[in-house]
Amino acid sequence: MSRWLGLEGRIAFVTGAAGGIGAALVKSMLEEGVRVVATDVAAPTPMKDVWTAPLDVADSAAVDMLVDAVERDWGPVDLGVNVAGILSGSTILDMSDAEWRRTFDVNTHGVFHVSRALGRAMAPRGRGSIVTVGSNAAGIPRHAMSAYAASKAAATMFTRCLGLELAPHGIRCNIVAPGSTLTPMQTGMWADDQGAARVIAGSLETFKSGIPLGKLATPDDIAQAVLFLLSDRAGHITMTDLYVDGGATLRA
């Protein structure tokens, strides 16, 4: 398979790698010759040329220890991707404190913990690229998704600030914001086999527009956008929030 992104031999640190977008990203990285550190709350399935490890991104000490171990035993991490995320589907009036906090612990604090650890490792070397997988929900209100949308919005602005601070060190930081994507997180919200059709059509009752392209994203659609922003082909792009949602948010 042809490798066109110039990432061969680099080490990437990926969270949320056990399924969905994270798993698709690991597969695509391996095809590009990247050496991958694949992490998730439960360690991903062992694979050739992949360092798999369990990691709760909400635990800052555990994040620091794993990044240090990779740097010591495998080599310098040049690429980082924050994929780990959880969904909260409660309305605001029904939401518990615990659900709100856990959503931010993973979706926001986890991005901070991982990005800080990777940034500290990358800065002295004067190179690196970090991508946070956010959500188009960060840019538009969603019914019964307040914790998820707010946590993704916070992670998005954090990553842009990170990019500003790390730019003098030659480190680029960007966001890929998926819309509805064919992952277990998405299908878990469907009551029947018409779930995809309803998402594509949109819902006036919940003030949600449909998808102009007429299809859901695949995990690989998102992975390819992430790979581009990680690569030197995006060498003058930083602090960008790239929406990959089939036009669902009607945003330029």
Stockholm file with secondary structure:
# STOCKHOLM 1.0

chainA/1-252         MSRWLGLEGRIAFVTGAAGGIGAALVKSMLEEGVRVVATDVAAPTPMKDVWTAPLDVADSAAVDMLVDAVERDWGPVDLGVNVAGILSGSTILDMSDAEWRRTFDVNTHGVFHVSRALGRAMAPRGRGSIVTVGSNAAGIPRHAMSAYAASKAAATMFTRCLGLELAPHGIRCNIVAPGSTLTPMQTGMWADDQGAARVIAGSLETFKSGIPLGKLATPDDIAQAVLFLLSDRAGHITMTDLYVDGGATLRA
#=GR chainA/1-252 SS CCCCSSCTTCEEEESSTTSHHHHHHHHHHHHTTCEEEEEESSCCCCCTTEEEEECCTTCHHHHHHHHHHHHHHTCCEEEEEECCCCCCCCCGGGCCHHHHHHHHIIIIIHHHHHHHHHHHHHGGGTCEEEEEECCGGGGSCCTTCHHHHHHHHHHHHHHHHHHHHHGGGTEEEEEEEECSBSSHHHHTTCSSTTHHHHHHHCBTTTTBCCCTTSSCBCHHHHHHHHHHHHSGGGTTCCSCEEEESTTTTCCC
#=GC SS_cons         CCCCSSCTTCEEEESSTTSHHHHHHHHHHHHTTCEEEEEESSCCCCCTTEEEEECCTTCHHHHHHHHHHHHHHTCCEEEEEECCCCCCCCCGGGCCHHHHHHHHIIIIIHHHHHHHHHHHHHGGGTCEEEEEECCGGGGSCCTTCHHHHHHHHHHHHHHHHHHHHHGGGTEEEEEEEECSBSSHHHHTTCSSTTHHHHHHHCBTTTTBCCCTTSSCBCHHHHHHHHHHHHSGGGTTCCSCEEEESTTTTCCC
//
